[in-house]
Amino acid sequence: MTHDDTRTAPHLGDIPEEDLDQALDLVYLAFHLTLPDKTRTYHRQLLRDCTRIGARHGGRLTGVAGAHRLTLSVPGGQLPCAALDFVSVAPTHRRRGVLTSMIDELWRRCAADGQPLACLWASESAIYGRFGFAAATEAFRVEIDSSRPLALRIAADRRPLRLIDPAAAPALLAARYDASLADRAGRFTRDETWWRTQVLDLDGALGGDDRDGFGAVRVVVLGADGEAPGGYAVYRTRSANDSRPGAVAVTELEAESAPAAAALWSYLAAIDLTSAVRIHARPADDLLFSLAADRDQVRVTGQEPALWLRLVDVRAALTARSWAAPVDLVLDLSDRALPANAGRFRLTATPAGATWTPTTDDPDLALDVRELSACYLGGTPLRRLAHAGLVTEHTPGAVRRLDAALETEWLPFTADND
Ligand SMILES: CC(=O)SCCNC(=O)CCNC(=O)[C@H](O)C(C)(C)COP(=O)(O)OP(=O)(O)OC[C@H]1O[C@@H](n2cnc3c(N)ncnc32)[C@H](O)[C@@H]1OP(=O)(O)O
């Protein structure tokens, strides 16, 4: 008789480098993936650079979780963030608490590594709320009908547009991207490798020149050679055939101003032999929606949660962000998984900074860490969650006051999971 180990608690530990292939096999099993060698090599490298948590039964890996060590823009600053990825449990061992125990281990690793935040992209929205994660940024899929000229309400920046060698893009465009982090929370700092792989796919690990039928990556820059770019777009094109029109797929567009954005959108919409521009992720307050003279020409074709965020160290997270308005409130915070965060705290925030101190005073608001995580980047109004009965307001006006303090000029936005 074989021993049934599926009922016993897993043994948790690191995944050493020699087990990386075993770990990837489990990931591909759980995600039903068969991938080319190039992609596997890329994933192997990503996983090697992660904090790696393995769950084992009888020495065999039955659960894998990786956490990239990233830096996330938050209102007024940047914070270390564990970005959970590769989460997989063997189909023979599912729904027995393996993921739950790996998440508990993740909290220990975050504390040891000084990461006050954790984040992820969820394969299914039902999984991660129970662990205190909440959707903190939203992404809209957008399509421009470019079968006719794109009509915009302002004049475009008249500086020249030029196509550059994508290999030169990281060095040329990094400053423009980095500048956007100060405006928009929810974005990651990038190194050269991230640009080369995630943004430009220069080595073809993510599909390269045949990504859903779209060809080579193109990079268009606004501004003359030698000038700091006023904006850029990373895109690919697909020619028309009998069953579909020609199209442009935009991976990323950054612009320093509305006229710069107008110039780039106009360029993309005017590419010959194409009649649609598709953008996989834009924020709800994207300038394009306001610039379009005919909103019917710019359609939202999908809307989904993008970044799921979890405040792991609430005090560190709250005292590191900036605040739009002064606020002085007592919050009764629940956090089942991380009791150090739970209890009554006085949040005293001014535009100069914040404190978060334990108190025995009566609470103005009661909420779970999940709701605080949803609102932290400024993308979810707290009042929306209060209307839904997920936040209790003990002192009338407290929700409004906290909302005013959490507010950001621009919505947070995360677009790095194409
Ligand atoms: C950041 C990322 O990488 S997202 C990718 C997540 N991975 C995948 O989708 C790959 C395929 N799925 C899997 O490998 C697994 O099913 C996992 C990782 C999603 C879940 O692992 P499990 O070990 O089964 O989860 P665990 O047993 O700890 O479940 C904890 C709770 O979450 C619930 N849960 C787990 N997965 C799901 C799901 N897909 N949908 C709804 N509820 C779920 C369980 O029912 C359980 O609820 P309970 O506490 O009320 O009993």
The ligand as a Gaussian input file, in Angstrom:
#p B3LYP/6-31G(d) Opt

LIG

0 1
 C        0.263000      35.297000      -8.276000
 C       -0.006000      34.052000      -9.093000
 O        0.907000      33.362000      -9.458000
 S       -1.615000      33.673000      -9.473000
 C       -1.589000      31.987000      -9.980000
 C       -2.306000      31.039000      -9.070000
 N       -2.085000      29.703000      -9.602000
 C       -2.952000      29.073000     -10.447000
 O       -4.014000      29.570000     -10.789000
 C       -2.493000      27.711000     -10.963000
 C       -3.557000      26.610000     -10.772000
 N       -4.051000      26.538000      -9.398000
 C       -3.285000      26.109000      -8.345000
 O       -2.103000      25.794000      -8.475000
 C       -3.945000      26.050000      -6.981000
 O       -5.269000      25.641000      -7.151000
 C       -3.930000      27.379000      -6.198000
 C       -2.482000      27.842000      -6.027000
 C       -4.722000      28.462000      -6.901000
 C       -4.579000      27.161000      -4.823000
 O       -3.752000      26.289000      -4.060000
 P       -4.384000      25.393000      -2.887000
 O       -3.244000      24.781000      -2.149000
 O       -5.420000      24.522000      -3.424000
 O       -5.059000      26.515000      -1.966000
 P       -5.471000      26.325000      -0.428000
 O       -5.845000      24.891000      -0.182000
 O       -4.445000      26.904000       0.465000
 O       -6.787000      27.214000      -0.421000
 C       -7.038000      28.218000       0.518000
 C       -8.451000      28.703000       0.329000
 O       -8.558000      29.315000      -0.967000
 C       -9.605000      28.709000      -1.713000
 N       -9.164000      28.641000      -3.101000
 C       -7.992000      28.173000      -3.553000
 N       -7.934000      28.282000      -4.896000
 C       -9.096000      28.815000      -5.279000
 C       -9.632000      29.159000      -6.552000
 N       -8.938000      28.946000      -7.686000
 N      -10.867000      29.709000      -6.583000
 C      -11.568000      29.911000      -5.449000
 N      -11.106000      29.600000      -4.206000
 C       -9.883000      29.054000      -4.136000
 C       -9.742000      27.321000      -1.111000
 O      -11.016000      26.782000      -1.351000
 C       -9.497000      27.584000       0.357000
 O      -10.675000      28.144000       0.923000
 P      -11.066000      27.873000       2.448000
 O       -9.949000      28.465000       3.272000
 O      -12.368000      28.583000       2.615000
 O      -11.139000      26.396000       2.593000

